[in-house]
């Protein structure tokens, strides 16, 4: 009888060993990207599309966890997942800025460990306006919507085209234009003038370091009578530390 009880005790102890063991909780998480871009697309001065950026966080190398969570510095509700359901969690960013993401692993005993990951979200504005003699100003705000680190700089790539008045035959004339970056008080911070001949294009590329207030990118139609096409690509950039 005593031998039978002893055997049962030994078998029970063996089967429970994995449940009561003190295996260490190890967190190892990686992000698919730590620098992404959100895009605003405009047609003839109207916002037609906002494209967010999704980052995937991989917990597959984490040991002994039953739950994973992601907390983001913008104040959104935490994202949570069960280890038994998969090791990947996704976050989508809609606004530019530098976000701190706290990844946490929790084991069956409630112990937890965390790791911080910085995600830099740049903004690209794509602007197209066709057949105009009075181009609309592009207003841009380099201030991060959710606070945090300021953008490092803004790049501007702009092209003004003067299409043939009559395709393949011409008949139009040159157009004088001036690009300006304008501050909130109406002051001109940067400018560039050019002549756009019929059937040709003129470009202005620049980099701008005042990221502490809103601005406008304006193309002034100085002289001429032809309709022009305007295309801007503007990028608000958050550089990674060296």
C-alpha positions as CSV (number, residue, x, y, z in Angstrom):
1,X,0.0,0.0,0.0
2,X,2.8,2.4,1.0
3,X,4.7,1.6,-2.2
4,X,1.6,2.4,-4.3
5,X,1.1,5.8,-2.6
6,X,4.8,6.6,-3.1
7,X,4.6,5.7,-6.8
8,X,1.5,7.9,-7.3
9,X,3.3,10.8,-5.5
10,X,6.4,10.4,-7.7
11,X,4.3,10.4,-10.9
12,X,2.2,13.4,-9.8
13,X,5.3,15.4,-8.9
14,X,6.9,14.6,-12.3
15,X,3.8,15.7,-14.2
16,X,3.6,19.0,-12.3
17,X,7.2,19.9,-12.6
18,X,6.7,22.0,-15.8
19,X,3.8,23.9,-14.2
20,X,5.7,25.0,-11.1
21,X,9.2,25.4,-12.6
22,X,10.7,28.9,-12.5
23,X,11.8,29.3,-16.1
24,X,13.0,32.8,-16.8
25,X,10.9,35.2,-18.8
26,X,13.0,36.5,-21.7
27,X,11.7,39.3,-24.0
28,X,13.2,39.6,-27.5
29,X,11.1,41.7,-29.9
30,X,11.9,43.2,-33.3
31,X,10.1,45.7,-35.4
32,X,9.7,45.2,-39.2
33,X,10.7,48.9,-39.7
34,X,11.6,51.7,-37.4
35,X,11.4,54.5,-40.0
36,X,8.2,54.7,-42.1
37,X,6.3,57.2,-44.2
38,X,2.7,58.4,-44.1
39,X,1.4,60.0,-47.3
40,X,-1.1,62.8,-48.0
41,X,-2.2,63.0,-51.6
42,X,-3.8,66.1,-53.1
43,X,-5.5,66.7,-56.4
44,X,-6.2,70.3,-57.4
45,X,-5.9,71.5,-53.9
46,X,-8.2,68.9,-52.3
47,X,-7.0,66.1,-50.0
48,X,-8.0,62.8,-51.7
49,X,-6.1,60.2,-49.8
50,X,-4.3,59.6,-46.5
51,X,-2.1,56.5,-46.4
52,X,-0.9,55.3,-43.0
53,X,2.1,53.1,-42.3
54,X,2.0,49.7,-40.5
55,X,4.8,48.3,-38.4
56,X,4.8,44.6,-37.4
57,X,6.4,43.6,-34.0
58,X,7.7,40.1,-33.8
59,X,7.8,38.3,-30.4
60,X,8.8,34.9,-31.8
61,X,12.1,34.8,-29.9
62,X,10.5,35.7,-26.6
63,X,10.5,32.8,-24.0
64,X,7.9,31.8,-21.4
65,X,5.4,34.5,-22.2
66,X,1.6,34.0,-22.4
67,X,0.7,37.6,-23.3
68,X,2.3,40.3,-25.4
69,X,1.3,44.0,-25.3
70,X,2.2,47.2,-27.2
71,X,1.8,50.6,-25.6
72,X,2.3,53.7,-27.8
73,X,3.2,57.2,-26.6
74,X,0.3,58.8,-28.6
75,X,-2.1,57.6,-25.9
76,X,-4.1,55.1,-28.0
77,X,-5.4,51.9,-26.3
78,X,-2.8,49.2,-25.8
79,X,-2.6,46.4,-28.4
80,X,-2.6,42.9,-26.8
81,X,-2.1,39.4,-28.1
82,X,-2.0,35.9,-26.7
83,X,1.2,33.9,-27.3
84,X,-0.8,30.8,-28.2
85,X,-2.5,32.7,-31.0
86,X,0.7,34.0,-32.7
87,X,3.8,36.0,-32.1
88,X,3.1,39.1,-34.4
89,X,1.3,42.3,-33.4
90,X,0.7,45.2,-35.8
91,X,0.6,49.0,-35.2
92,X,-0.6,51.5,-37.8
93,X,0.5,55.1,-37.7
94,X,-1.6,57.9,-39.3
95,X,0.4,61.0,-38.3
96,X,4.1,62.0,-38.6
97,X,6.3,62.2,-35.5
98,X,8.6,60.0,-33.3
99,X,6.7,57.4,-31.3
100,X,7.9,55.4,-28.3
101,X,6.5,51.9,-28.4
102,X,6.8,49.9,-25.2
103,X,6.7,46.1,-25.9
104,X,5.9,44.0,-22.9
105,X,5.8,40.2,-22.3
106,X,3.9,38.7,-19.4
107,X,4.2,35.1,-18.2
108,X,1.7,32.8,-16.4
109,X,2.8,34.1,-13.0
110,X,2.1,37.7,-13.9
111,X,5.8,38.6,-14.2
112,X,6.6,41.0,-17.0
113,X,9.5,42.6,-18.8
114,X,9.5,45.5,-21.3
115,X,11.5,46.9,-24.1
116,X,11.2,50.4,-25.7
117,X,11.4,50.9,-29.4
118,X,11.4,54.3,-31.2
119,X,9.5,54.5,-34.5
120,X,10.1,57.5,-36.7
121,X,7.2,58.4,-39.0
122,X,8.0,60.8,-41.8
123,X,5.3,62.7,-43.8
124,X,5.3,62.8,-47.6
125,X,2.9,65.2,-49.3
126,X,2.1,64.6,-53.0
127,X,0.4,67.5,-54.7
128,X,-0.9,67.8,-58.2
129,X,-2.7,70.8,-59.8
130,X,-3.4,71.0,-63.5
131,X,-4.5,73.7,-65.9
132,X,-4.3,76.7,-63.6
133,X,-3.2,80.3,-63.8
134,X,-3.7,80.7,-60.1
135,X,-2.0,77.9,-58.2
136,X,-3.3,77.0,-54.8
137,X,-0.8,77.4,-51.9
138,X,0.2,74.1,-50.2
139,X,-0.1,74.5,-46.4
140,X,2.1,72.1,-44.4
141,X,2.5,71.6,-40.7
142,X,5.8,70.1,-39.6
143,X,4.7,70.0,-35.9
144,X,4.2,66.4,-34.6
145,X,0.5,66.0,-33.8
146,X,1.1,63.9,-30.7
147,X,4.1,65.8,-29.4
148,X,7.6,64.5,-28.9
149,X,10.7,65.2,-30.9
150,X,10.6,67.9,-33.6
151,X,11.2,67.2,-37.3
152,X,14.8,67.8,-38.4
153,X,14.0,69.4,-41.8
154,X,11.6,69.6,-44.7
155,X,12.6,68.9,-48.3
156,X,10.8,70.4,-51.3
157,X,10.8,69.0,-54.9
158,X,8.6,71.0,-57.2
159,X,8.0,71.0,-60.9
160,X,6.0,73.5,-62.9
161,X,5.1,72.5,-66.5
162,X,3.8,74.7,-69.3
163,X,2.1,72.3,-71.8
164,X,1.8,73.1,-75.4
165,X,-1.3,75.2,-76.0
166,X,-2.1,73.0,-79.0
167,X,-0.6,69.6,-78.7
168,X,2.4,69.1,-81.0
169,X,1.8,72.5,-82.6
170,X,2.5,75.0,-79.8
171,X,1.0,78.4,-80.1
172,X,1.5,79.4,-76.5
173,X,4.1,81.5,-74.7
174,X,6.5,81.4,-71.8
175,X,5.4,81.8,-68.2
176,X,7.3,83.5,-65.3
177,X,6.8,81.8,-61.9
178,X,8.2,82.3,-58.4
179,X,8.2,79.6,-55.7
180,X,8.0,80.8,-52.1
181,X,8.0,79.2,-48.7
182,X,6.0,81.6,-46.5
183,X,5.8,81.8,-42.7
184,X,2.5,82.3,-40.7
185,X,3.1,86.1,-40.8
186,X,3.4,86.2,-44.5
187,X,7.1,86.6,-44.6
188,X,9.1,84.9,-47.4
189,X,11.6,82.4,-46.0
190,X,12.9,81.0,-49.3
191,X,12.1,81.8,-52.9
192,X,13.2,81.0,-56.4
193,X,12.1,82.4,-59.8
194,X,12.2,80.8,-63.2
195,X,10.9,81.1,-66.8
196,X,8.9,78.1,-68.1
197,X,8.9,77.9,-71.8
198,X,6.0,76.4,-73.7
199,X,6.2,72.6,-73.8
200,X,8.9,72.6,-71.1
201,X,9.2,72.4,-67.3
202,X,11.1,74.1,-64.5
203,X,12.0,72.6,-61.2
204,X,12.9,73.9,-57.7
205,X,14.4,71.7,-55.0
206,X,15.1,72.9,-51.6
207,X,15.7,71.9,-47.9
208,X,14.2,73.9,-45.1
209,X,15.1,73.7,-41.4
210,X,12.4,75.7,-39.6
211,X,10.1,72.9,-38.4
212,X,8.6,74.8,-35.4
213,X,5.6,76.4,-37.2
214,X,3.2,75.9,-40.1
215,X,4.2,77.3,-43.5
216,X,2.9,77.5,-47.1
217,X,4.6,76.5,-50.3
218,X,3.3,79.0,-52.9
219,X,3.8,79.2,-56.7
220,X,3.1,82.7,-57.9
221,X,2.1,83.1,-61.6
222,X,4.1,86.3,-62.3
223,X,3.6,86.7,-66.0
224,X,2.1,84.9,-69.0
225,X,-1.2,83.6,-70.3
226,X,-0.8,79.8,-70.6
227,X,-2.2,77.4,-68.0
228,X,0.4,75.5,-66.1
229,X,0.6,72.2,-64.2
230,X,2.1,72.1,-60.7
231,X,3.5,69.1,-58.9
232,X,5.0,69.2,-55.4
233,X,6.6,66.4,-53.3
234,X,7.3,67.6,-49.8
235,X,8.9,65.5,-47.1
236,X,8.9,66.1,-43.3
237,X,11.9,64.2,-42.0
238,X,12.8,62.8,-38.6
239,X,16.4,61.6,-38.7
240,X,17.6,58.7,-36.7
241,X,20.4,59.4,-34.2
242,X,23.8,58.9,-35.5
